[in-house]
Amino acid sequence: MKKWLLNNKLYFIGALTGAVAGFFYWKFVGCINGTCVITSHPVRSTVYFALMGSLVFSMFKKDQKKITGSKMQN
């Protein structure tokens, strides 16, 4: 379990960062008339931004595959 958490810590950091950003976006920007689907409710905004943060941070994860020096075959 600990190994899995360490391997995926970048996803969790991204989700936490996104969740905080989503809450603050709802709090300070939000939606005035309530017609915005995502930003009109704090839970929706927090969950959406957590998902987006996790996806953005996943772009920076390094591959675990090692290249053996052989050329890739088509």
VEXSESE-856697 format. One record per residue (C-alpha): residue number from 1; y negated, z negated, x negated. Coordinates in steps of 0.2 Angstrom, whole numbers. Example, Ala and Ser with C-alpha at 12.3 -4.5 7.8 and 13.67 -1.06 7.14 Angstrom:
// VEXSESE-856697
REC,num,v,w,u
REC,1,22,-39,-62 .
REC,2,5,-36,-68 .
//
This chain:
// VEXSESE-856697
REC,num,v,w,u
REC,1,0,0,0 .
REC,2,-12,-4,-14 .
REC,3,-8,12,-23 .
REC,4,-12,22,-7 .
REC,5,-29,13,-5 .
REC,6,-33,16,-23 .
REC,7,-29,35,-21 .
REC,8,-39,36,-5 .
REC,9,-54,25,-10 .
REC,10,-66,39,-10 .
REC,11,-63,43,8 .
REC,12,-66,25,13 .
REC,13,-82,24,3 .
REC,14,-88,40,11 .
REC,15,-83,34,29 .
REC,16,-92,17,26 .
REC,17,-108,26,19 .
REC,18,-108,38,33 .
REC,19,-106,25,46 .
REC,20,-121,15,39 .
REC,21,-131,31,39 .
REC,22,-126,35,57 .
REC,23,-131,18,63 .
REC,24,-147,19,55 .
REC,25,-150,37,61 .
REC,26,-147,31,79 .
REC,27,-158,16,76 .
REC,28,-173,24,69 .
REC,29,-172,43,75 .
REC,30,-160,43,89 .
REC,31,-163,53,105 .
REC,32,-178,49,116 .
REC,33,-172,55,133 .
REC,34,-153,52,131 .
REC,35,-147,70,132 .
REC,36,-141,71,114 .
REC,37,-122,69,115 .
REC,38,-119,62,98 .
REC,39,-135,52,94 .
REC,40,-139,44,111 .
REC,41,-125,31,108 .
REC,42,-123,20,93 .
REC,43,-104,21,93 .
REC,44,-103,39,94 .
REC,45,-117,42,80 .
REC,46,-108,29,69 .
REC,47,-91,37,71 .
REC,48,-97,55,69 .
REC,49,-107,51,53 .
REC,50,-92,41,46 .
REC,51,-81,56,49 .
REC,52,-94,68,41 .
REC,53,-96,56,26 .
REC,54,-78,55,23 .
REC,55,-77,74,23 .
REC,56,-92,76,11 .
REC,57,-85,63,-1 .
REC,58,-68,71,-1 .
REC,59,-75,86,-9 .
REC,60,-78,76,-25 .
REC,61,-60,71,-26 .
REC,62,-51,77,-41 .
REC,63,-34,86,-39 .
REC,64,-19,77,-46 .
REC,65,-10,93,-51 .
REC,66,-8,96,-69 .
REC,67,-9,114,-76 .
REC,68,5,117,-88 .
REC,69,-3,131,-97 .
REC,70,7,145,-89 .
REC,71,-2,159,-80 .
REC,72,-2,159,-61 .
REC,73,9,173,-54 .
REC,74,4,184,-39 .
//
